């Protein structure tokens, strides 16, 4: 279980270095999930980045998923 969290945290760091932080703001982390506030114009690009998954040199490829919540 701790290895999964380690992988998640490493991916979160990599993701934050990859995305446009002017359009996608990380808000908080919950165990193995990260919550972002994403500008509507950036959702498609952000999704395509995340859907590539994460590759760890020792453990291989990890698929990722996005759950979208909108303000109403």
C-alpha angles and dihedrals in degrees: 000000000000090000089058091053091047090053091047093051092048090051092048089055091048092046093052089053090051105045131074102259090197088066103031118042119191108226106179146330124240110193100289100358132079124205121214135187101219128192109240091238091058101047096095094048092044091050092051091053093050095043090063087073127211128289120206114194092223103035104030133226124352119195116219135202136206127216114197124210121180132202114250 
